[in-house]
Amino acid sequence: MAYNKILADRLRSVFAGRSEVVEKKMFGGIAFLINGHMSVGVTGDDLTVRVGPDLYDHAITQPHSREMDFTGRPMKGFVFVSDEGFSGDSELLTWVHLSEQFVRQLPPK
């Protein structure tokens, strides 16, 4: 599956110089893992954001977000965000930080 390479480059810029972040092929696109845990990624043209169970209800109500249904079934704790939801750098960083709030609570792998 092809993925939005411009979005991937934007995420690479966000995570540049951070040794705890690894890029990996996932979900037919790419994902950025923090301390071994998937945080955000790119699937097609969508931003994939792992927010966890506590932030899920908040995340799913944000403009241009929807449940992640990559497998045909919703994946609780993950959302897709369409390009209108991360068009500016501040919107993209908001999603990245929301994901990091959850992922940094997990023990490193």
The first five atom37 places (N, CA, C, CB, O) and aatype in JSON, in Angstrom:
{
  "aatype": [12, 0, 18, 2, 11, 9, 10, 0, 3, 1, 10, 1, 15, 19, 13, 0, 7, 1, 15, 6, 19, 19, 6, 11, 11, 12, 13, 7, 7, 9, 0, 13, 10, 9, 2, 7, 8, 12, 15, 19, 7, 19, 16, 7, 3, 3, 10, 16, 19, 1, 19, 7, 14, 3, 10, 18, 3, 8, 0, 9, 16, 5, 14, 8, 15, 1, 6, 12, 3, 13, 16, 7, 1, 14, 12, 11, 7, 13, 19, 13, 19, 15, 3, 6, 7, 13, 15, 7, 3, 15, 6, 10, 10, 16, 17, 19, 8, 10, 15, 6, 5, 13, 19, 1, 5, 10, 14, 14, 11],
  "atom_mask": [
    [1, 1, 1, 1, 1],
    [1, 1, 1, 1, 1],
    [1, 1, 1, 1, 1],
    [1, 1, 1, 1, 1],
    [1, 1, 1, 1, 1],
    [1, 1, 1, 1, 1],
    [1, 1, 1, 1, 1],
    [1, 1, 1, 1, 1],
    [1, 1, 1, 1, 1],
    [1, 1, 1, 1, 1],
    [1, 1, 1, 1, 1],
    [1, 1, 1, 1, 1],
    [1, 1, 1, 1, 1],
    [1, 1, 1, 1, 1],
    [1, 1, 1, 1, 1],
    [1, 1, 1, 1, 1],
    [1, 1, 1, 0, 1],
    [1, 1, 1, 1, 1],
    [1, 1, 1, 1, 1],
    [1, 1, 1, 1, 1],
    [1, 1, 1, 1, 1],
    [1, 1, 1, 1, 1],
    [1, 1, 1, 1, 1],
    [1, 1, 1, 1, 1],
    [1, 1, 1, 1, 1],
    [1, 1, 1, 1, 1],
    [1, 1, 1, 1, 1],
    [1, 1, 1, 0, 1],
    [1, 1, 1, 0, 1],
    [1, 1, 1, 1, 1],
    [1, 1, 1, 1, 1],
    [1, 1, 1, 1, 1],
    [1, 1, 1, 1, 1],
    [1, 1, 1, 1, 1],
    [1, 1, 1, 1, 1],
    [1, 1, 1, 0, 1],
    [1, 1, 1, 1, 1],
    [1, 1, 1, 1, 1],
    [1, 1, 1, 1, 1],
    [1, 1, 1, 1, 1],
    [1, 1, 1, 0, 1],
    [1, 1, 1, 1, 1],
    [1, 1, 1, 1, 1],
    [1, 1, 1, 0, 1],
    [1, 1, 1, 1, 1],
    [1, 1, 1, 1, 1],
    [1, 1, 1, 1, 1],
    [1, 1, 1, 1, 1],
    [1, 1, 1, 1, 1],
    [1, 1, 1, 1, 1],
    [1, 1, 1, 1, 1],
    [1, 1, 1, 0, 1],
    [1, 1, 1, 1, 1],
    [1, 1, 1, 1, 1],
    [1, 1, 1, 1, 1],
    [1, 1, 1, 1, 1],
    [1, 1, 1, 1, 1],
    [1, 1, 1, 1, 1],
    [1, 1, 1, 1, 1],
    [1, 1, 1, 1, 1],
    [1, 1, 1, 1, 1],
    [1, 1, 1, 1, 1],
    [1, 1, 1, 1, 1],
    [1, 1, 1, 1, 1],
    [1, 1, 1, 1, 1],
    [1, 1, 1, 1, 1],
    [1, 1, 1, 1, 1],
    [1, 1, 1, 1, 1],
    [1, 1, 1, 1, 1],
    [1, 1, 1, 1, 1],
    [1, 1, 1, 1, 1],
    [1, 1, 1, 0, 1],
    [1, 1, 1, 1, 1],
    [1, 1, 1, 1, 1],
    [1, 1, 1, 1, 1],
    [1, 1, 1, 1, 1],
    [1, 1, 1, 0, 1],
    [1, 1, 1, 1, 1],
    [1, 1, 1, 1, 1],
    [1, 1, 1, 1, 1],
    [1, 1, 1, 1, 1],
    [1, 1, 1, 1, 1],
    [1, 1, 1, 1, 1],
    [1, 1, 1, 1, 1],
    [1, 1, 1, 0, 1],
    [1, 1, 1, 1, 1],
    [1, 1, 1, 1, 1],
    [1, 1, 1, 0, 1],
    [1, 1, 1, 1, 1],
    [1, 1, 1, 1, 1],
    [1, 1, 1, 1, 1],
    [1, 1, 1, 1, 1],
    [1, 1, 1, 1, 1],
    [1, 1, 1, 1, 1],
    [1, 1, 1, 1, 1],
    [1, 1, 1, 1, 1],
    [1, 1, 1, 1, 1],
    [1, 1, 1, 1, 1],
    [1, 1, 1, 1, 1],
    [1, 1, 1, 1, 1],
    [1, 1, 1, 1, 1],
    [1, 1, 1, 1, 1],
    [1, 1, 1, 1, 1],
    [1, 1, 1, 1, 1],
    [1, 1, 1, 1, 1],
    [1, 1, 1, 1, 1],
    [1, 1, 1, 1, 1],
    [1, 1, 1, 1, 1],
    [1, 1, 1, 1, 1]
  ],
  "atom_positions": [
    [[0.84, -1.18, 0.0], [0.0, 0.0, 0.0], [0.89, 1.24, 0.0], [-0.96, 0.0, 1.22], [1.86, 1.34, 0.75]],
    [[0.54, 2.18, -0.84], [1.26, 3.45, -0.88], [0.84, 4.3, 0.32], [1.01, 4.2, -2.23], [-0.29, 4.21, 0.79]],
    [[1.75, 5.12, 0.78], [1.42, 6.02, 1.88], [1.92, 7.42, 1.55], [2.02, 5.51, 3.21], [2.8, 7.6, 0.7]],
    [[1.37, 8.39, 2.23], [1.67, 9.8, 1.99], [3.11, 10.09, 2.44], [0.66, 10.71, 2.75], [3.4, 10.2, 3.63]],
    [[3.99, 10.21, 1.48], [5.42, 10.42, 1.78], [5.69, 11.81, 2.33], [6.25, 10.19, 0.52], [6.65, 12.0, 3.08]],
    [[4.87, 12.79, 1.97], [5.03, 14.14, 2.52], [4.73, 14.12, 4.02], [4.1, 15.16, 1.79], [5.46, 14.71, 4.81]],
    [[3.66, 13.45, 4.4], [3.34, 13.32, 5.83], [4.43, 12.55, 6.55], [1.97, 12.62, 6.02], [4.82, 12.92, 7.66]],
    [[4.93, 11.49, 5.93], [6.01, 10.71, 6.55], [7.23, 11.6, 6.8], [6.4, 9.52, 5.65], [7.85, 11.52, 7.86]],
    [[7.57, 12.44, 5.83], [8.71, 13.35, 6.01], [8.45, 14.37, 7.11], [9.03, 14.08, 4.7], [9.36, 14.73, 7.86]],
    [[7.21, 14.84, 7.21], [6.86, 15.78, 8.3], [7.06, 15.11, 9.66], [5.4, 16.27, 8.15], [7.57, 15.73, 10.59]],
    [[6.65, 13.86, 9.77], [6.84, 13.13, 11.04], [8.31, 12.87, 11.3], [6.06, 11.81, 11.02], [8.76, 12.95, 12.44]],
    [[9.06, 12.55, 10.26], [10.51, 12.36, 10.44], [11.15, 13.64, 11.0], [11.19, 11.98, 9.08], [12.03, 13.57, 11.85]],
    [[10.69, 14.78, 10.54], [11.21, 16.06, 11.05], [10.85, 16.25, 12.52], [10.66, 17.24, 10.22], [11.67, 16.73, 13.31]],
    [[9.64, 15.87, 12.89], [9.22, 15.99, 14.29], [10.1, 15.15, 15.19], [7.75, 15.57, 14.45], [10.47, 15.58, 16.29]],
    [[10.44, 13.94, 14.74], [11.2, 13.01, 15.57], [12.71, 13.03, 15.33], [10.69, 11.63, 15.33], [13.44, 12.23, 15.92]],
    [[13.18, 13.92, 14.49], [14.61, 13.98, 14.16], [15.46, 14.13, 15.42], [14.89, 15.15, 13.18], [15.18, 14.95, 16.3]],
    [[16.51, 13.32, 15.49], [17.46, 13.42, 16.6], [17.02, 12.73, 17.87], [0.0, 0.0, 0.0], [17.71, 12.83, 18.89]],
    [[15.9, 12.05, 17.85], [15.4, 11.38, 19.06], [15.72, 9.89, 18.97], [13.85, 11.61, 19.23], [15.1, 9.14, 18.21]],
    [[16.69, 9.48, 19.75], [17.18, 8.1, 19.67], [16.17, 7.06, 20.13], [18.43, 7.97, 20.48], [16.29, 5.89, 19.78]],
    [[15.18, 7.47, 20.91], [14.18, 6.51, 21.4], [13.08, 6.25, 20.37], [13.56, 7.01, 22.7], [12.19, 5.43, 20.61]],
    [[13.13, 6.94, 19.23], [12.11, 6.8, 18.19], [12.68, 5.99, 17.03], [11.61, 8.19, 17.71], [13.77, 6.28, 16.52]],
    [[11.91, 4.97, 16.6], [12.3, 4.1, 15.5], [11.16, 4.1, 14.48], [12.62, 2.65, 16.0], [9.99, 4.04, 14.84]],
    [[11.53, 4.16, 13.22], [10.56, 4.07, 12.13], [10.46, 2.61, 11.68], [10.95, 5.0, 10.94], [11.48, 1.94, 11.52]],
    [[9.22, 2.13, 11.47], [9.02, 0.74, 11.1], [7.82, 0.63, 10.16], [8.81, -0.14, 12.36], [6.85, 1.37, 10.3]],
    [[7.89, -0.3, 9.2], [6.75, -0.56, 8.32], [5.65, -1.24, 9.14], [7.16, -1.45, 7.1], [5.89, -2.23, 9.83]],
    [[4.43, -0.67, 9.05], [3.29, -1.2, 9.79], [2.0, -0.75, 9.12], [3.32, -0.74, 11.27], [1.98, 0.3, 8.48]],
    [[0.94, -1.52, 9.25], [-0.38, -1.15, 8.77], [-0.37, -0.74, 7.3], [-0.93, -0.01, 9.6], [-1.16, 0.11, 6.89]],
    [[0.49, -1.33, 6.5], [0.56, -0.99, 5.09], [1.2, 0.36, 4.83], [0.0, 0.0, 0.0], [1.13, 0.87, 3.71]],
    [[1.81, 0.93, 5.82], [2.49, 2.22, 5.71], [3.7, 2.21, 6.6], [0.0, 0.0, 0.0], [4.48, 1.26, 6.6]],
    [[3.87, 3.29, 7.36], [4.97, 3.34, 8.32], [4.45, 3.8, 9.67], [6.09, 4.27, 7.82], [3.4, 4.45, 9.76]],
    [[5.18, 3.46, 10.69], [4.84, 3.87, 12.05], [6.1, 4.34, 12.74], [4.17, 2.71, 12.84], [7.21, 3.94, 12.39]],
    [[5.91, 5.18, 13.72], [7.0, 5.67, 14.55], [6.77, 5.12, 15.95], [7.1, 7.24, 14.54], [5.75, 5.38, 16.57]],
    [[7.76, 4.37, 16.41], [7.68, 3.72, 17.72], [8.54, 4.49, 18.71], [8.12, 2.24, 17.63], [9.67, 4.88, 18.4]],
    [[8.0, 4.7, 19.88], [8.73, 5.36, 20.96], [8.99, 4.31, 22.03], [7.93, 6.59, 21.54], [8.06, 3.74, 22.59]],
    [[10.26, 4.06, 22.31], [10.65, 3.03, 23.28], [9.99, 1.69, 22.97], [10.29, 3.48, 24.7], [9.62, 0.95, 23.88]],
    [[9.83, 1.39, 21.68], [9.28, 0.12, 21.25], [7.77, 0.06, 21.09], [0.0, 0.0, 0.0], [7.24, -0.98, 20.7]],
    [[7.08, 1.15, 21.39], [5.62, 1.18, 21.31], [5.17, 2.09, 20.17], [5.01, 1.66, 22.64], [5.64, 3.22, 20.04]],
    [[4.24, 1.59, 19.34], [3.73, 2.38, 18.24], [3.09, 3.65, 18.79], [2.71, 1.57, 17.39], [2.3, 3.6, 19.73]],
    [[3.43, 4.8, 18.19], [2.88, 6.09, 18.6], [2.01, 6.66, 17.47], [4.01, 7.08, 18.97], [0.78, 6.71, 17.6]],
    [[2.63, 7.08, 16.4], [1.91, 7.63, 15.25], [2.44, 6.99, 13.98], [2.04, 9.19, 15.18], [3.51, 6.37, 13.99]],
    [[1.69, 7.14, 12.91], [2.14, 6.58, 11.64], [1.35, 7.15, 10.48], [0.0, 0.0, 0.0], [0.53, 8.05, 10.64]],
    [[1.63, 6.59, 9.32], [0.97, 7.01, 8.09], [0.41, 5.76, 7.42], [1.94, 7.78, 7.15], [1.15, 4.82, 7.13]],
    [[-0.88, 5.76, 7.18], [-1.56, 4.69, 6.47], [-2.32, 5.34, 5.32], [-2.52, 3.86, 7.41], [-3.29, 6.05, 5.55]],
    [[-1.89, 5.1, 4.1], [-2.48, 5.8, 2.97], [-2.21, 7.29, 3.11], [0.0, 0.0, 0.0], [-1.06, 7.71, 3.23]],
    [[-3.27, 8.08, 3.11], [-3.14, 9.52, 3.33], [-3.49, 9.93, 4.75], [-4.02, 10.28, 2.37], [-3.47, 11.11, 5.08]],
    [[-3.81, 8.96, 5.59], [-4.23, 9.24, 6.96], [-3.07, 9.2, 7.95], [-5.29, 8.26, 7.38], [-2.11, 8.44, 7.79]],
    [[-3.19, 10.03, 8.95], [-2.32, 9.97, 10.11], [-2.94, 8.94, 11.06], [-2.16, 11.39, 10.8], [-4.13, 9.02, 11.37]],
    [[-2.16, 7.99, 11.51], [-2.6, 7.0, 12.47], [-2.06, 7.43, 13.83], [-2.11, 5.54, 12.09], [-0.87, 7.7, 13.97]],
    [[-2.94, 7.5, 14.82], [-2.54, 8.01, 16.13], [-2.99, 7.04, 17.21], [-3.13, 9.43, 16.39], [-4.17, 6.7, 17.31]],
    [[-2.04, 6.59, 18.01], [-2.35, 5.74, 19.15], [-2.53, 6.64, 20.36], [-1.23, 4.67, 19.41], [-1.59, 7.29, 20.81]],
    [[-3.75, 6.67, 20.88], [-4.05, 7.54, 22.01], [-4.35, 6.79, 23.29], [-5.21, 8.43, 21.67], [-4.4, 7.38, 24.37]],
    [[-4.57, 5.48, 23.19], [-4.88, 4.69, 24.37], [-6.33, 4.82, 24.78], [0.0, 0.0, 0.0], [-7.07, 5.65, 24.23]],
    [[-6.75, 4.01, 25.74], [-8.16, 3.97, 26.12], [-8.66, 5.24, 26.82], [-8.41, 2.8, 27.01], [-9.81, 5.64, 26.62]],
    [[-7.84, 5.87, 27.62], [-8.29, 7.04, 28.38], [-8.5, 8.28, 27.51], [-7.3, 7.36, 29.46], [-9.39, 9.09, 27.79]],
    [[-7.69, 8.44, 26.47], [-7.79, 9.62, 25.6], [-8.63, 9.36, 24.35], [-6.41, 10.08, 25.2], [-8.86, 10.27, 23.55]],
    [[-9.09, 8.12, 24.18], [-9.81, 7.75, 22.96], [-11.09, 8.57, 22.77], [-10.14, 6.26, 22.99], [-11.32, 9.11, 21.69]],
    [[-11.92, 8.66, 23.8], [-13.19, 9.37, 23.66], [-12.97, 10.84, 23.27], [-13.99, 9.3, 24.96], [-13.74, 11.4, 22.49]],
    [[-11.94, 11.44, 23.81], [-11.6, 12.82, 23.44], [-11.12, 12.88, 21.99], [-10.51, 13.39, 24.39], [-11.57, 13.73, 21.22]],
    [[-10.22, 11.98, 21.62], [-9.62, 12.01, 20.28], [-10.64, 11.79, 19.19], [-8.52, 10.96, 20.18], [-10.59, 12.44, 18.14]],
    [[-11.56, 10.88, 19.4], [-12.52, 10.52, 18.36], [-13.52, 11.65, 18.08], [-13.28, 9.26, 18.76], [-14.17, 11.66, 17.04]],
    [[-13.64, 12.6, 19.02], [-14.56, 13.72, 18.81], [-13.88, 14.92, 18.14], [-15.15, 14.16, 20.13], [-14.54, 15.91, 17.84]],
    [[-12.59, 14.84, 17.9], [-11.87, 15.95, 17.28], [-12.18, 16.0, 15.78], [-10.34, 15.8, 17.52], [-12.41, 14.97, 15.15]],
    [[-12.19, 17.22, 15.22], [-12.48, 17.34, 13.79], [-11.54, 16.49, 12.93], [-12.39, 18.81, 13.36], [-10.33, 16.43, 13.18]],
    [[-12.1, 15.84, 11.94], [-11.37, 15.07, 10.93], [-10.77, 13.78, 11.47], [-10.27, 15.91, 10.34], [-9.92, 13.17, 10.82]],
    [[-11.2, 13.35, 12.66], [-10.72, 12.06, 13.2], [-11.86, 11.05, 13.11], [-10.22, 12.21, 14.67], [-13.03, 11.41, 13.08]],
    [[-11.47, 9.78, 13.08], [-12.45, 8.7, 13.06], [-11.79, 7.46, 13.64], [-12.98, 8.43, 11.6], [-10.56, 7.4, 13.78]],
    [[-12.61, 6.48, 13.99], [-12.05, 5.27, 14.56], [-11.17, 4.58, 13.53], [-13.16, 4.32, 15.05], [-11.43, 4.62, 12.33]],
    [[-10.13, 3.95, 14.03], [-9.24, 3.21, 13.15], [-9.85, 1.84, 12.91], [-7.8, 3.09, 13.76], [-10.03, 1.06, 13.84]],
    [[-10.16, 1.57, 11.66], [-10.81, 0.32, 11.31], [-10.02, -0.41, 10.22], [-12.24, 0.57, 10.84], [-10.59, -0.95, 9.28]],
    [[-8.73, -0.4, 10.37], [-7.81, -0.98, 9.38], [-8.15, -2.43, 9.06], [-6.38, -0.89, 9.88], [-8.03, -2.85, 7.9]],
    [[-8.55, -3.19, 10.05], [-8.83, -4.61, 9.85], [-10.3, -4.87, 9.56], [-8.4, -5.39, 11.06], [-10.71, -6.03, 9.45]],
    [[-11.11, -3.82, 9.45], [-12.55, -3.99, 9.29], [-13.28, -3.93, 10.61], [0.0, 0.0, 0.0], [-14.51, -3.88, 10.65]],
    [[-12.52, -3.94, 11.69], [-13.08, -3.79, 13.03], [-12.36, -2.63, 13.71], [-12.94, -5.11, 13.87], [-11.15, -2.46, 13.53]],
    [[-13.09, -1.83, 14.48], [-12.44, -0.7, 15.16], [-11.34, -1.18, 16.11], [-13.48, 0.11, 15.95], [-11.48, -2.19, 16.8]],
    [[-10.25, -0.44, 16.12], [-9.16, -0.73, 17.05], [-9.22, 0.31, 18.17], [-7.75, -0.71, 16.32], [-8.83, 1.46, 17.98]],
    [[-9.7, -0.09, 19.3], [-9.87, 0.81, 20.43], [-8.51, 1.39, 20.83], [-10.52, 0.08, 21.63], [-7.51, 0.67, 20.94]],
    [[-8.48, 2.69, 21.03], [-7.24, 3.34, 21.43], [-6.45, 3.91, 20.27], [0.0, 0.0, 0.0], [-5.42, 4.54, 20.48]],
    [[-6.93, 3.7, 19.03], [-6.29, 4.22, 17.83], [-7.3, 5.02, 17.03], [-5.69, 3.07, 16.97], [-8.48, 4.66, 16.97]],
    [[-6.86, 6.1, 16.41], [-7.72, 6.86, 15.51], [-6.97, 7.16, 14.21], [-8.19, 8.18, 16.17], [-5.74, 7.22, 14.17]],
    [[-7.75, 7.33, 13.16], [-7.25, 7.87, 11.9], [-7.61, 9.34, 11.88], [-7.84, 7.1, 10.66], [-8.68, 9.74, 12.35]],
    [[-6.72, 10.15, 11.33], [-6.98, 11.57, 11.14], [-6.76, 11.87, 9.67], [-6.06, 12.47, 12.06], [-5.69, 11.58, 9.12]],
    [[-7.76, 12.46, 9.01], [-7.62, 12.82, 7.6], [-6.79, 14.09, 7.47], [-9.0, 13.01, 6.94], [-6.59, 14.81, 8.45]],
    [[-6.31, 14.37, 6.26], [-5.33, 15.44, 6.06], [-5.8, 16.82, 6.53], [-4.99, 15.52, 4.61], [-4.96, 17.65, 6.89]],
    [[-7.09, 17.08, 6.53], [-7.57, 18.38, 7.04], [-7.27, 18.55, 8.53], [-9.08, 18.53, 6.8], [-7.19, 19.67, 9.03]],
    [[-7.1, 17.45, 9.23], [-6.87, 17.49, 10.67], [-5.42, 17.69, 11.07], [0.0, 0.0, 0.0], [-5.14, 17.84, 12.26]],
    [[-4.5, 17.68, 10.11], [-3.08, 17.9, 10.43], [-2.41, 18.76, 9.37], [-2.35, 16.57, 10.57], [-1.21, 18.63, 9.14]],
    [[-3.17, 19.64, 8.74], [-2.62, 20.44, 7.64], [-1.53, 21.4, 8.11], [-3.74, 21.23, 6.96], [-0.56, 21.64, 7.39]],
    [[-1.68, 21.95, 9.29], [-0.66, 22.84, 9.84], [0.26, 22.09, 10.79], [0.0, 0.0, 0.0], [-0.1, 21.04, 11.32]],
    [[1.44, 22.66, 10.99], [2.39, 22.02, 11.91], [1.85, 21.93, 13.33], [3.7, 22.79, 11.91], [2.1, 20.94, 14.02]],
    [[1.12, 22.95, 13.77], [0.6, 22.91, 15.14], [-0.42, 21.8, 15.32], [-0.03, 24.26, 15.51], [-0.47, 21.17, 16.38]],
    [[-1.26, 21.54, 14.29], [-2.22, 20.45, 14.38], [-1.51, 19.1, 14.41], [-3.2, 20.5, 13.2], [-1.88, 18.21, 15.18]],
    [[-0.49, 18.95, 13.58], [0.27, 17.7, 13.58], [0.93, 17.47, 14.94], [1.33, 17.72, 12.46], [0.88, 16.36, 15.48]],
    [[1.54, 18.5, 15.48], [2.2, 18.37, 16.79], [1.19, 18.06, 17.9], [2.96, 19.65, 17.13], [1.52, 17.33, 18.84]],
    [[-0.01, 18.59, 17.8], [-1.04, 18.29, 18.8], [-1.33, 16.8, 18.82], [-2.33, 19.08, 18.5], [-1.44, 16.2, 19.89]],
    [[-1.47, 16.19, 17.63], [-1.71, 14.75, 17.56], [-0.52, 13.95, 18.07], [-2.04, 14.33, 16.13], [-0.69, 12.97, 18.79]],
    [[0.67, 14.35, 17.7], [1.87, 13.65, 18.16], [1.96, 13.71, 19.69], [3.14, 14.26, 17.53], [2.23, 12.7, 20.33]],
    [[1.72, 14.88, 20.25], [1.81, 15.03, 21.71], [0.71, 14.23, 22.42], [1.71, 16.51, 22.1], [0.94, 13.67, 23.49]],
    [[-0.49, 14.18, 21.82], [-1.56, 13.4, 22.41], [-1.16, 11.93, 22.48], [-2.87, 13.56, 21.6], [-1.39, 11.26, 23.49]],
    [[-0.56, 11.44, 21.42], [-0.1, 10.05, 21.4], [1.02, 9.83, 22.41], [0.39, 9.67, 20.0], [1.03, 8.83, 23.13]],
    [[1.95, 10.76, 22.47], [3.07, 10.6, 23.41], [2.59, 10.57, 24.85], [4.07, 11.74, 23.22], [3.21, 9.9, 25.68]],
    [[1.51, 11.28, 25.17], [0.97, 11.23, 26.52], [0.68, 9.8, 26.94], [-0.31, 12.08, 26.62], [0.96, 9.4, 28.07]],
    [[0.12, 9.02, 26.01], [-0.19, 7.63, 26.33], [1.04, 6.74, 26.26], [-1.25, 7.1, 25.38], [1.33, 6.0, 27.2]],
    [[1.77, 6.81, 25.17], [2.87, 5.88, 24.92], [3.97, 6.01, 25.98], [3.47, 6.12, 23.53], [4.58, 5.01, 26.35]],
    [[4.22, 7.2, 26.46], [5.28, 7.38, 27.46], [4.91, 6.79, 28.82], [5.6, 8.86, 27.62], [5.77, 6.65, 29.68]],
    [[3.65, 6.44, 29.02], [3.23, 5.78, 30.26], [3.55, 4.28, 30.24], [1.75, 5.98, 30.5], [3.55, 3.63, 31.28]],
    [[3.81, 3.75, 29.06], [4.07, 2.32, 28.92], [5.53, 2.01, 29.22], [3.7, 1.85, 27.5], [6.41, 2.82, 28.93]],
    [[5.8, 0.85, 29.8], [7.2, 0.5, 30.07], [7.94, 0.25, 28.76], [7.3, -0.76, 30.98], [7.36, -0.3, 27.82]],
    [[9.19, 0.66, 28.68], [9.96, 0.42, 27.44], [10.02, -1.05, 27.11], [11.38, 0.99, 27.57], [10.04, -1.91, 28.0]],
    [[10.05, -1.34, 25.82], [10.19, -2.75, 25.37], [11.65, -3.06, 25.18], [9.41, -3.01, 24.05], [12.0, -4.18, 24.81]]
  ]
}
